[in-house]
Amino acid sequence: MLGGDDVPTDLVAHYGYVNRLVPDAEIEDFTDAFARRIASFDKVAITEIKKLVDVATVPEDGEFMGGLQAYFSTAGRPEHRPFVQRLLENVMQQADGIETDLGAAIGRLRQS
C-alpha cells in the first residue's frame, strides 16, 4: 500500500489474486459465455452464493469511512494542494497512462 504500485497481470496471476487471465481479443466471447452459463443456474443457488461472496469480500459500510478519512486527512491538507496541482500538471489524467505507474511517478516528483 505504501509503494502505491499497480501489480501487472502476470504477477497478479502468480500471486493467486485471479484465477485466469483472458486476452483482450477473447474477452467479449469469454464474458458472454460465462454470463450465459451463470444465467442457466438455479436462481436461488445464485442468490445464496452471492450472499456468501459478499460476506467474504465486501467490507461493512463502517470500514469504508476509516479509509476515506485517512485519505482525506493526508490528501486534503492545505499544504498538500501544491503537490496535487503538480501531479495534475505532470502526470495525472494524462493520455500516456502514467497512472498505471502512479507510485513511481509520485516518488520521482517528490524527489525532484
ZARO-268529 format. One record per residue (C-alpha): y, x, z; residue in one letter; residue number from 1. Coordinates in steps of 0.2 Angstrom, whole numbers, plus 2048, in hexadecimal, padded with zeros to 3 digits. Each point is the difference from the previous one (the first is absolute). Example, Ala and Ser with C-alpha at 12.3 -4.5 7.8 and 13.67 -1.06 7.14 Angstrom:
- 7EA|83E|827|a|1
- 811|806|7FD|s|2
//
This chain:
- 800|800|800|m|1
- 80C|80E|804|l|2
- 7FD|809|7EF|g|3
- 805|7F0|7F7|g|4
- 7F4|804|7F1|d|5
- 7F7|7F4|7F5|d|6
- 7EE|804|7FE|v|7
- 7F9|802|7EE|p|8
- 7F3|7F4|7FB|t|9
- 7F2|80C|7FF|d|10
- 803|806|812|l|11
- 801|7EE|806|v|12
- 7EF|7FD|7F8|a|13
- 7F9|810|808|h|14
- 807|7FB|811|y|15
- 7F7|7EF|7FE|g|16
- 810|7F6|801|y|17
- 7FB|7F7|7F0|v|18
- 7EF|7FC|7F9|n|19
- 803|803|7EE|r|20
- 80E|805|7F4|l|21
- 802|7F6|7F0|v|22
- 808|808|7F1|p|23
- 810|7F8|7F9|d|24
- 7F8|7FB|7F0|a|25
- 7F2|7F6|809|e|26
- 80A|7F8|80E|i|27
- 804|7EF|7F8|e|28
- 7ED|7FD|7FB|d|29
- 7FA|807|811|f|30
- 80C|7F5|80A|t|31
- 7FC|7F0|7F5|d|32
- 7EE|803|803|a|33
- 802|803|812|f|34
- 80B|7F1|803|a|35
- 7F4|7F5|7F6|r|36
- 7F1|806|80B|r|37
- 809|7FC|810|i|38
- 805|7EF|7FA|a|39
- 7EE|7FC|7FD|s|40
- 7FC|803|812|f|41
- 7FE|7F2|80D|d|42
- 812|7FC|806|k|43
- 7FC|7FF|812|v|44
- 7F8|811|800|a|45
- 80F|807|7F7|i|46
- 80C|7F8|80D|t|47
- 7F6|807|80F|e|48
- 7FF|812|7F8|i|49
- 813|7FF|7FD|k|50
- 802|7FC|813|k|51
- 7F5|80F|805|l|52
- 80A|80C|7F4|v|53
- 810|7FA|807|d|54
- 7FA|803|812|v|55
- 7FB|811|7FB|a|56
- 80F|805|7F5|t|57
- 80F|7F6|803|v|58
- 80A|805|810|p|59
- 807|7F3|80B|e|60
- 812|7FB|7FC|d|61
- 806|808|810|g|62
- 7FA|811|7F9|e|63
- 80B|800|7F1|f|64
- 810|7FF|80B|m|65
- 7FD|810|809|g|66
- 7FE|80A|7EF|g|67
- 80F|7F7|7F9|l|68
- 80B|804|80F|q|69
- 7FA|812|800|a|70
- 805|801|7ED|y|71
- 811|7F9|803|f|72
- 803|80A|80F|s|73
- 7FF|810|7F5|t|74
- 805|7FA|7EF|a|75
- 80E|7F4|806|g|76
- 809|80D|80A|r|77
- 812|803|7FA|p|78
- 7FE|812|7FF|e|79
- 7F1|7FE|7F4|h|80
- 80A|7F6|7F3|r|81
- 806|810|7F7|p|82
- 7EE|806|7FD|f|83
- 7FB|7EE|7FA|v|84
- 80E|801|7F4|q|85
- 7FA|811|7FA|r|86
- 7EE|7FA|7FE|l|87
- 806|7F2|7F5|l|88
- 80B|80B|7F6|e|89
- 7F2|80E|7FE|n|90
- 7EF|7F9|801|v|91
- 7FE|7EE|805|m|92
- 7FF|7F1|7F4|q|93
- 7FF|80D|7F1|q|94
- 7F6|7FD|7F0|a|95
- 7F7|811|803|d|96
- 7F5|7F9|80D|g|97
- 805|80C|80E|i|98
- 7FC|7F3|80D|e|99
- 7EE|804|7FE|t|100
- 804|811|807|d|101
- 80D|7F9|80C|l|102
- 7FB|80B|80F|g|103
- 802|810|7F7|a|104
- 810|7FA|7F8|a|105
- 808|7FC|811|i|106
- 7FA|811|806|g|107
- 808|809|7F1|r|108
- 811|7F6|803|l|109
- 800|803|812|r|110
- 7FD|813|7FE|q|111
- 80E|802|7F2|s|112
//
